[in-house]
C-alpha cells in the first residue's frame, strides 16, 4: 500500500514576515495614500524614483521571476504579499500591470513551451528588463468569456501584423511593451508590440480609479511578435490569467484591510448623540461584517497563492478567489463611505479612492459572476461523482 500523501501545512515563515515588514515600511515612507492622491491630482503616472528603488534596492519587480531571467526565484505567495501591501496604500503606476498582468503571460508561455525553446527567446529578452526596472509592460485583452477564454476582435494576419482596438488597457498609454491578445490563424494568442511600433495609437482615458492610468489601444497593421506557438495561445493566456487573478485578489485584500482599519478607527473616535459611534449596535455589526469579509478574502487569496501554478487545483482556487474578493472589496468600500457619514462622501476623504479601486479591480480580469460560471462545471462534476443531489 502507498502511504497517504498530505499537502504541506501552510504557515508564514520568517522570510514572509520580513518581506511584509520591509515592503510596508518602504511604502509607508515613500508611497502612503496621500502620495497616491498627490500623483493622481497632478496627473502623473507614478514616482520614477520609487520605481527604480523598488527594482534596484528592494528587488520587488524580479521577486518571483526565475533566476535565469535576472529574478530572485521567489514564489507567487511572496509576490502576493507585496501586492497586498501595495493595495493597502492604493499604490498605482506600472507595478501591477507589468509584474502582475504582463509578466505572467511571458512566464506562462515559457512554461507551456518548456523543452522546445519556442518561448525562451522572448522570455530571455524581456524578463530581465522587467526585473531590473528598465522595462514596463501592459496586458491588452478586451474581455473574457464565462468559460475563461479571451474574447478578442483584434486580428493577426499571417505576417504577424495586428489590426483592431482594445478599449481599455491598464497603463497602456505609457508601457514600453504591450502584450496583446489577438485572433491569429490558430486562434487567440498573445503577441508582443513595442512602444513606437508603426500603426500603434494610444489614447489616454479618464479612469474611475484615479490612482491608475489607462488608454485605448488602436492597432492598424501594427507589426507584432507572436509569443511562442500561437496554437497554444489560449492555454498560455488562461494560465497567466489564473496567476494574475490571485495577485489582483491579494491587492483587494490589502484594500479591504486598510478600509476596514480606517473605518474602525473613525468609529473609535467619532461621537454622535454624546456617544462614540462605535458603541452603536448597527455600527458594530457592520464593522464585524467588514472584518469577516476581509478574513474570508484573505483565506481565499492566499489559499490560491499557495497552490502550484498550472495545476487544475490552482485554476479553481484562483477562480474562487476572484469570485469572492471582488464583491467583498466592493461591499467594504461602500460600507466605508456609509459608516463615515457625511465626511465619507467628500472629495477630501480617502474613502472614495478605495471604492474606486474596488470597482476597477472587480472588472479587471472578469467579474465575480464570470468566475462563478467558470467554477460551475467543476462543482457539478464533483456533485455527480460524489452522488450529491442537484
N, C-alpha and C positions, 0 to 999 in steps of 0.2 A: 504493500500500500504506500501511496505517496503521502508525505507529511503535509498537513494543511498549510497552505500558503497564506500569510497575513500581510496586509499592506502595512508599511511602517507608520507608526503613530506620528501625527502632526504635532509639531511643537516649535516654538520660537527659539532660535539659537542666540548665542551671544553676538554672533555676526549680524543676525537680523536686527537685534536691538540696537547695536552700534550703528548700523546703516540708517535706521529710522532716526536716531538721535542726531546723526550728522546732517542728514537732509533737512530735518526740521529746524535745526539751528541755522543752517545756511539760508533757508527760505525765510525764517523769521527775521534774520538780519538784512537780507538783500531783496526779498520779494514778498513782503507782507501784503495783505489785501489792499492796504492803502496804496501800495506801489502799483498793483494791478489797475486800480482806479485811475491813478495818475497817467499810466500809459494809455488807457482807454480814452480818457478825456483829451489827451494830446494827439490821439490818432496814430500812435506809434505801435509797431508790430510787437516788439519785445525789447529787452535790455541786452544789447550785443555783448557788453562786458560780462554780464552774468552768464550768458550762454557759453562764452569762452571759458569762464571759470568752472562751470559745471562739467565741461568736457576735459579741460586740461588739469585741473586741480582735484576735482571730486570724481571724475570719470563716469558720470551718470549716463552719457549717451552710449558708451560702449559697455555698460554694465552687463547686459545679457547677451552681448554678441560673442561669437566664438573667438578664442584667442588667435586662431589663424587669420582672422579678419581684423585684428587690432583691438579686439574687445577683451573683456576680463573673464569670460566664460561663466558668468552668473546665470541664475535661473529666472524663470518667469515670476516666481514668488518674490525674488529680490526686486525685480522691476515693478511689481505691483505695489510693494511698499513705497517705492519712490513716487509713483504716480498718485497713490493715496495721499501722501504728504503734500504733493502739488495741488491736489483737489481741495485740500483744507484752505489754502490761501488763494484759490482761483488762479493759479499760475497759467498764463496763456503762452503765446509765442509758438515756436516751431517744435517744442519737445514732443507733445503727443502726436501731432501729425507726422513727424519724422520717425521717432523711435517707436511709437505705439501703433501707427497705421501703415506707414510705407515700408519700414524695415521688416516687419513680419512677412510681407509678400516676398521680398528678396530671400529671406531665410526659408520660407515655405517652398519656394522654387528650388532652392539649394537642396533642401531635404527631399523633395519629391523626385529630384533627378540625381540623387546620390548614387555615385557609381558610374554614371555615364558622362559626367563632366559638362553637360549642356548648360548648366546654370552657374557653374563655378566662375566663369569669366566675369559675369555681371556682378556677382557677389563680391569677388575679389577686387573689383574696380570701385564699387560704391560703398560697401560696408565699412572699410577702413576710414573713409572720409566722413561717414556718419559718426564713427567712434571718436574721431579727433575733433569733431565740431566744425569741420570745414565745409560740410555739405548739409543742406536741409532738403527735405522731400515731403511730398504730399500725395495722398491717395485720392484718385478721381474715379469714383463709382457712382453711377446715377441713383440706383436703388437696389433693393434686394427682394426677392420673391419670398412668399411664405415658406417655401421649401428650402430657403437659404441660398438660392442661386442668384448670381448677379443679373440684374435687369439693365441692359445697356442698349442704346441706339447708336452709339459711336461704332463705326466700322473700320476695319483694317483690310486694305487690299493685299494682293499677293506680294507687293513690294514693301509691305510694312508701313504704308502711309495711312494716317488716321484722319477720319472726317466725322465730325459730329460735335455735340455740345454737352458738357456736363454742367448742370445748372448751379450746383453749389459744391465747392471744393475747399475744405478747411485749409487755410494757409496757401491756397492755390495761387494767389496773386504774387507771392514772394518766394516760394520754394525754388531751389536750384534744380530739382528733379521731380518730375511728375510720373507717378505710377498709374497708368490709365487702363481701365478695363474696357476692352473693345471686342466686338464680334469679328473674328477673323475667319479664314476659310475652315478652321477646325472648331469654331465655336468661341465662347467668351474666353479671353485670356489677358494676362497683364502685359502691357507694353510700356517701355521707358521713353520719356520725352524730356529732353534737357531744355532748360530755360534758353530763350532766344532762338528756338527752332523755327524754321520757316512755316508760316501758316498758323502759328500759335498766337491766340489773342486771349489776354487775361483781363477780365473786367471786375474791379473791386465791387463788393456788395455791402450794403448796410446789414449788419448782423444783429440777431436777437441777443446773442451773448457778446456783450461789449468788450469782454476781455480777450476775444479771439477774432482774427480776421479771416475772411473767406472771399472767394472770387468765382465768377463764372468762367469756365474754360471752353474756348471755341477752337476747334481744330479743322483746318482746311487743307487737306492733303499734306499734313504735317509728317515729316519723316520720324519714324519711331523704331525702337529696337525691341523685338519680341524677347520676353524673359523666359528662357528655357524653351521647351517644346510646347507650342500653342495647343497641341492636342490634349495636354494635361492642365491647361489653364484653369478650368473650373475647379479642379481639385486643389490647385495652388491657392486660388482666391478663397475657397471655403476654409482651408486650413489656416490661412492668415487671418481671416475674419474671426475665427474662434479665438485666436490669441488676442486680437485687438479688443474683442468683446470683454475678455477678462480684465484688460487694462482699463477700459472705459468704466467697467463696474467698480474697479478699485478707486478710480477717481471719484465716482459717485459716492462711495463710502466716505471718502475724505470730505467731500462737500457736505454730506449729511451730518458728519461728526461736528464740523465747525458750526453749521447752522443750529444744531441741537444745543451745543455748548453756549452759543451766543444767546439763544432764547432762554435757556435755563438761568444764565447769569442775569438777564433782564428781569426774569421772574423773581429772582432773589433780592433785587434792589428797587424795583418799581412799586410804588404804593398807590393804592386806589381805595377810596372809601375808608381811609385810615388803616388799611392793612396791606401787607405785601401781596402782590397778585399771585405769587407762588403758593399762597395759603388757600386759594380758592380751589374747590374740588374740580371744577371744569378745567382749570389751567393745569392742575396736577395730572389729570387723566390724559390731557393732550400731550403733555411733556412725556408721560410714560409711554404713550403710543410712539412718539418720535424716537425714544431711546430703544424700544423693542424693534422698530423697523430698522434702525441703524445696526443693531446686533445681528439681526437676520440677514441683512445685506452684507455685513462683514463676513458672516459664515459662508454665504453663497459665493462671494467673490474669491475668498481665499481657499475654499474647497476646490474651486475651479483652477485656481493658480497652482494648487498642489498636485493636480493630475499631470500625467505625461502628455505633452502636446502631440497631436497627430493620432491619438487613440480615440476609439468610439466613446469611451468614458469621458475624455476631455471635451469632445464636441458637445455631449449632453450637459456636462457641468457648466460649460461656457454659456449655453443657451439658457440654462436655469438662472445663472447669474444675471444675464441680460433681461430675462423675463421679470425678475423681481426687483433688481436695483433701480431700473429706470423709473418705474412707477413709485417706488419708495422714496427716491430722492425728490421727485416732483411733489409728492404729498408733503414731505418735510419742508420743502421750500414754501409751499402755500401756508402751512402751519406757522412757519417762522414769521411770515408777514402778519398773519392774523393775530398771533399772540403778542406781537409788539404793538398792536393797536395802531393809533394814528401815525406814530413815527415810522412804523414799518412800511407805510405806503410812500414815504418821501424819497426823493432822489438822493438826498444826502446819506441816508442809511444804507448799509451794505446788504440788507435783506433781499432787495430786488436783484442784486448781482448773483446771488445763489439760486434764485428762482430762474433767472435767465439761463444760467449754466445747466440747471436741471432739465429745462425744456430742450435745450440744444443737444445735450448728451443723449437724451432719450431717443432722439431721431437719428443719431449719428450712424448707426450700423443696422438699422431696422428696429421697429417698435417692439415693446414687450409683447404685444399681441402677436406679432410675427414670430417671436421667439417661442411663444406657447404653441403656435401652429407647427413650428419645426419639431417640437417635442412630442406632439400628438402621436405620430406613428410609433415611436419607441414605447410610449406609455400604453398604447393599445396592444402592441405586440407582447409586452410583458403581461398585461392583463389576460390576454388569450393564453399565453404559455402557462401562467400560474392558475388559470381557471377562475379568475375573478369576474363576477357578473358585471356586465356593462351597465 
